[in-house]
Amino acid sequence: MKRPASFWFKTAAAIGAVMAVLLVVDTVFAYRYVRARFARDEGYLRAVEEVSSLEHEIRREHIDTIASLERVLRETREDRGDEMAWIRVLTAGNEVEASSGTVEPHVMPAADGTGRSGRVSVVQDSSRGEILIALLPMKQPLQLSAVPDEQRMVEVALFLRTEEGLLHPLGRNLLISTAAAMLLLGSVLILVVRLPAYVKGRALESELQLARVVQQKLLPHSGDGDIEFAGECVPAGEVGGDFYDVFRTDAGETVVVLADVSGKGMQAALRMGVARGAIRAFIAANGGNSRLDQMAGRLNQLLKEGNSAQFVTLFWGIYNPWRHDFRYVNAGHPAPFLASSSGELRRLETGGPVVGLLSKASYEEEYIRLDDDETLIVCSDGLLEATSPEGEDFGDSQLAPLVRASIGMAPRVVLESLLKAATGFIAEGQFQDDLTILVAKLTRTQEKTRPVMVA
């Protein structure tokens, strides 16, 4: 007997609800994973930096006595204030040679079965909060007059509450992503409750339109990044997985991002929110010392740990308006154009594979010193794969001449010309994928307008 249409409709709605719930759970677990791992990883990196700084200070001051070593350790801990619990230097026989700070009872694990010749760390609670204790080898032996010249270890204990503070931007952005997920879940639940109306598509269209508004509000507005730019994001459905972002860092640089999550619709939209939030959080956490290759690696690990089959193509750049330079990472994204006012076109291809697919992917950052005013044109594959009625792709063959012809024009004019060309190319057809275009003008800023960083 043939099943009624409402049965299949309810079944599809139920499947959609389950998928939405799973995606919400995926977002929550991703956030919990970051909270558990990000603070510890950042704390360990800080411990490595502290040991490197200590060795530099020892070499600079030619430390050759226990007393002078004690003084350097004390000054190091006092300079860090409430961030450091203690720091001490140990001999190969685990004897304390010099120390500063109150050491609490703890047990350090062995490193790969080789005793204390390697790097080990442990996290434990203390009377003043959670701390990370790292035991790291010194690269060069100390030349102490009263002690044999041997390998030494540095034990440093750092409070993790400062590192947790770095997660506040990530928590805020992931909260937005979760809210969008709940909104989409609510759309499906309302569809099941009010089946007759949703069969006609009226209520569903209204709710998905609201979700699209939420997505649009995540996009930057003109002036957000202290550069002139224009962007457009056209999802193939009501919601999509493409996004672009332009924002100003605390150091006064401008971050430019365009990403394309594989797939379309609800799943891609949720993944887009997670990626956007993580990128902003990484920039906020690293400040003016942002290494794009390292941050791209962390984003890859975060998305891969989410156990999702989706991946993200990503173009991520940072522009310094005073040095007039641009650095970027291209993670499997269609190579953008960098057009100079002299007419030269450059493709920005350096980077690595897509993020969220390979667990051990590595990335390369390229640095470009700009001479003239430059225009950056970034687009998703929704533009390049737009198809004409004859089955021909828009591709670079159509895009490159348009970019060359638009050199010197304002970003808004360039954007509108590209959209008009793409719309005319597909004639009466439709875009089969999300389409996103970002055009940014990179113009040198006078030194007098540079912001003053307050300590």
N, C-alpha and C positions, 0 to 999 in steps of 0.2 A: 504494500500500500504506500502510496506517495505521501511523504511527510509534508505538512503545511509549511508555507514560507515563513511563518512566524517562528517555527521551531529552529530553522537554520539561522534566522535573524537573532534569536535569543542565544543560540550556541555561539555565534560569532561575537556577540556582545559579551558573553561570559568569558570567552577566550581573551578578548581585549582587556577586560577587568583584571584577569589573572596576570596578564603581561604587565599592566600598569602597576599592580601591587609588587610584582617581582622587581620592576625597575625602581620603585620607591625603596624597596629593601636594599637593592644594589647601591643606591645613592647613600643610604644610611651607613651601610657596611664600609663603603669607600671612605666616608668621613671618619668613621671609627678607626679604620686602618691608618689613615693619615695621622690622627691624633696619637696613636700608639707608636708609630714609626718615625714620623717627621721630627718630633721633639728630640727623640733619642739620636737620630742621625745628625741633626743640626748640632746637638750637644757634643757628639763625638768629633765632628769637624772642628768645632771651636776648641776642643781639647788638643787636637793636632796642631791647630794654629798657636795655641798657648805654648806648647812645647817648642815649636819652631821659633817663636818669639823669644822664649827663654834662652835657647841655644845661641841665637843672634846676640842677645844681651851679654851672655857669658863670653863670647868671642870678642865683642866690642870692648868690654871692660877688662879683658885678660884676667879672668877670675882664676886664682891659683891657691886659695885657702878656703877652709870650711867656713870661716867667719864671713868672708866676702860672699860666698855662695848663699849662706843664710840671709844675708842682707838683700841680695837680689831676689830671693824667693819671697821675702817679706814685702818688698816693694811691689813685686808682681801681684801678690794677693791683695794688697791695699789698693792698688790701682783699679782692680776689678770690683771693689766694693762688695755688694751682696751677691754677686754672681758666682764667686768662687768660695768653696768651703775650706779647702786646704790644698796645698801643693808640696810635694817632697821628692827628694832624690834618693834612690835606693841603689845599693851595690848589687852585683850579680848574686851575692849570697843573701839577698833580701834584708840587708842591714840598712837602717835609716842613716843617711849621711848628713842630710840637711832637711829642715822641714819648716813650714810656716802654716799656722792655722790649727784648729782643734780637730784631730783625726778621730773619727768614730769607728767602732768595730765593724769590720767588713771582711769578706773572703773573696779573693780574686780567682777566677777560674784559670786553668792552664790554657795556653794558646797552642792548639793543634798538637797537643802531646809533647811539646818541646819546652815545657817549663815557662820561663818568663822571657824568652828570647823574642817573642812576637808581641803583637798588639792585642790587648784584651780590654774589655770594658764590662761593667755591670751597673744596673740601675737598682737602687734600694731606697727605702724610706729612712729619713733621719729626723732628728728632733726639730729641724728647721724646714722640713719639706723634702720632696723627692730629689735625689741627687744622682748624677751619672759619674761613676768613678772609672777613669781610663788609665791604663798602665801602658806607657809607650817607651820604646827604646830611644836613647840619644844617638844621633847619627855620628857624632864625633866624641872620642874619649875626653874626659876632663883631665887637665894637667894640674892636679893638686899635689902640693909638695909633700904632704904627710900620708898620702894614700896612693897605693899602686895604680898605675895607668891601666884601667880595665873598663869594660862595657858597663854602663849605668842605665837605669830606668828612671823615668819621671812618672810619678803618680799624681794626677790632678783630679779634683772633685768639683763638679760644677752643679749648681742648682738648676733644675729643669723648669722652674716656674717662669723664668724669663723666656725660654724657648717656646713655652706654651702660648705666650702672648703673641708670638708670630702667627699663630693659627687663627687669630680673631678674624682677619680678612677672609681666610678660606672658609671659616664657619659661616660668616655672613653670606658669602656668595653661594655656598652649598645650601644654605637655608632657602635662598631664592629658587635654586634648582628643585629642592624638595617641594616648595610651594607650587611650582609649575607642574610637578609630577602629580601632586594631590589634585590640582585643578583638572588635569587631564583624566585622572581616575574618576573624579566627580562627574565628568562629562559622560563616561561610559556607564556609571551607575544610574545617572538620570535617564540615560537611553533605555536601560532595562526597565526602570519603574514606569516611564511614560512611553511605552512601546509604540502606540499609534502615532504619536507626534513625531517620534524619532524615525519611524518607518518612512515618513514623508521627507525626512532630512532637515526639518525646520529647526528643532531644538539643538540637534547635533551641530548644525552649522553655526548657530549662535554661540554655543560653548567653545567650539574650536576657534571661532573668531576671537573670543576673549583670550584664549591661550596665545593666539597670534599677537594680540595686543601686548601681552606680557613679554613675549619674545622681542617685539619691536622696541619696548621700553629698555631692554638690555643693550640695545645698540647705542653707540655714542652720538652725541649731538655736536653740531659745528662749534669749534672753539674748545673742545674738551682737551685737545692735546697741544695747544699753542702753535699749531700749524694749520694751513688752509687745506681742507680735505672735503671730499664728497663721496658718499657711499650709498649703495642700494642693495637690499637683500630681498629677493623675490622667491619665496618657497614654491615648490611644485604643487604642494597641497596647502591646507590651511596652516600647518606648522611644518618647519623643516629643520635640517641639521646644519645649515650654513650659518656662519656669523662672522662679523668683523668687529674690531674694537680699536679705538684710538684713545689713549689717555696719557696724562702727564705724570711722571714719577716725582717723588720728593726731591730728587736731585736735579729736576728741571729738564730731563730728557723726555722724549716723546716715544711711546711704544705703539707700534703698528702691527696689528694681527689680522689675519684672515684664515679661517679654518673651514674644513668641509668634513662633516661626519659621514661615514659610509651609510647608505640607506636613506630613507626619507620618513617623514611622519613622526609619530609619537616617540619611538625609541631614539631616533636621531636627535629630536628636540631635547630630550632629557640628557643625553650624552653631551650635547652642545653646552648645556648649562653647567655641567660638571667641569668640562674643559675650560670654559671661560672663567669660572670661579677659581680654578687652580692656577691659571696663568696670572691673574691679578694677585693672588696670594703669594706666588713665588716672587713676583716683582716687588711687592711690599716687603717681603721678608729679607730680600737680598739688597734692597736699596740701590745705592750707586755702584755696587760691586757686582752687578748682574752679569753672569756668564751665561749667554744664551745656549751654548752647547750643553752645559751642565743642567740648566733648567729644563731643556727639552728632554734630557735623559730622565729627569725626575718625573716629568709629566708622562713620559712613556711608561715608566714603572707604575705610576698611579693608575692609569687607564688599563694597563695590562692586569694589575692586581684585582681590578673590578670584575674579572671573569666574564667580560662581555666579548662577543665575537666581532663587535664593531671596532673600526679603526678610524683615525682622523688624519687627513692631510692638512699640513699646517705651514703657513709662512709667518715668521715671527721676527720683527726687526725693531731696532732702537735707534732713534736719530738724536744726535747731539747738535743743537742749533748754534753753539758757540764755537766748537771745534769744526763744525760743518762736516761731520763724518756720519757714516751709517754702517751698522753691523747687523747681521741677520743670520737666521738658520732657516733652511727650506727643508721641511720634513715631508718629502714625497708630493709636494704641491706643484701644480703647473707653474713653470718658471715665470715670475713677474718681469715686467719691463721697467728699466730705470733710464729715463730719457733726459739727456742734458739739453740746455738751451742752445748748444752748438749743433744739435742734430744727431749726436751719437746715441745709439741704443745699446743697452747692456741687459743680458738676461741673468737673473739672480738664481743660480741653480745649486750653490753649495749648501750642504746640510747632511741629510741622511734619509733613512726610510720613514714611512708613515709611523705615527705614534700609536701605541696601544695594541700592536700586533706582535712584535718581536721582543721578548723579555730582555735580551742582551744587546739591544740596538745602541749604537753610538752615533754622535752627531758632531759636525764641524761648524764653527762660526767663521764667517768671512767679514773682514773689516774693509770698508771702502772710504777713502779720502775723497770728498767731493770737491770739484773745482768750481763749477758753475751752479746756478740754480737748477735743481733736478726735479723731475716729476716721476713719482712712483705709481705704476698701474698694476694692481693685483686683481685677479679674477678667479672664480671657481671653475671647475670643469663643466658646470652647467652652461657657461657661455661657449666654451670651445666645442662642446658636444651638441650644441643646438643644431637641429637638422632642417634642411630646406625641403620643400615638397619633392625635389628630385632625389632626396636621400643623401645629400652632401653635407658634411660637417662644417660648421663655421670655422673652427681651427685657427692656427697661427697664420695661415695664408690670408685670412680675412682680417685678423686682429692687427698684425704687424703694420700694414699700410695705414690703418686708422690711427694707430699710436703715433706713427711718424708724422702724419698730417696734423695731429693735434698738439705738437710741440709748441710751447709758449702760451697755450690757452689756459684759462682758469680750470681748476678741477671739476667744478659743476658742469662747465661746458663740455669737457672731455667725457664725463660720465654720461651726459644726455646723448652725446653723439654715438657712444658705444651701444647704449640701450636702443636707440633708434635704429642703428644698423642691424642689431641682433633681431629686433622685432620684425624689421622688413625682410630679413633673411628667411625666417620661418614662415613668412606670409600669414596664412590663416591657421597655421598649426599652433601647437602649444609647446612650451618648454617641458622636456621630459625629466629634468632634474632641477634642484634648487639652483638659482642663479644669483651670484653675488659679485659685485664689482666695487673696488675701493681705489680712489685716485687721491694722492696726497702730493702736495708741493713742498719740497724740502728747500727752504730758504734760510740762509745764514741770518742769525740774530746778532744785533750789536751787543758788544760785551757789557755795556752799561745797563742793559735790561736783564742781565743775569741775576737770578734770585740769590739772596744772601742766606746761607745755611746757618741756622741758629743752633749752637751746641746744646 
